[in-house]
Amino acid sequence: MKKNMINHPDHYGGKNNTYECIKVIQAWNLDFCLGNAVKYISRAGKKDPDKEAEDIKKAIWYLEYHLKSIVHENI
């Protein structure tokens, strides 16, 4: 059986998972940057084990961007 990479992919938790990434982002009313950070953290090493560090770096980038925006630094 082919995995569905569009609707509820396993690397984001899967449809039947209470903590599927999109459900958590929506439940917590996260904005774009925080939502993307959660997304990259939740999938780190799951979508592509060779890109775990890249996913963590992306999450950090979004967190730093958000932090700069809330402390009114130049972004």
N, C-alpha and C positions, 0 to 999 in steps of 0.2 A: 504494500500500500504506500503510495506517494504521500509524503508529508505536505501539508498545506502551509506554504510560506507566506500567504497573504492574510487569511482569516485565522486569527488566534494561533500563531505559530508557537511551537513548543519553547523556543528560546525566550519568549515573553510570558511564559507560564501556561499557556493553553486555555481553551474555552472553559473547561470545567474547574479551573483553578480559581478559588476565591481571590487569590492575590495576583491574578494576571496583571501585568504591568499597566495596561490601559485602565483597568478597573481601579487600581490604586491611585493613579494620576487623577482620574476623574473624581473619585471619592474625596481626595484631599484637596481638590480644586487648585492644583498646581499650575503655575504659569508655564510658558513655553520652555524657559531655561531650566527650571526645577524639574519639570516633567521629563525633559530630555536627559537630565542627569540621572533621574530614577530609571529611565529606560536603559541607558547604557550600563548602569550598575547592575540592573536585574538580568541583563543578558550577557554580561562579561564572561567570556569563556564558554558560553553555551552555543551561540550561533557559529562561532569559529574559534576553536581552542587556541589557534595560533595568533588570534587577535585580541586576547584577553587584555593585555597591557594597553593596546590601542583604545579599547572600549573604556577602560578606567581613565585614560588620559582625556578622552572626549568628555566624560562625566565631570572631571576636574575643570576642564575648560568652561563648560556651561555653569558650573558652580562659581568659578571666579568671575565670569561675565555678570552673573546675577549679583554677586557680592559687590562688584564695582558699581552696579546700577543703584543699589540701595544705600551705598555710602557716598553716592554722588561723585564718584571719581570719573575721570575722563575715560570713556569707553570707545 
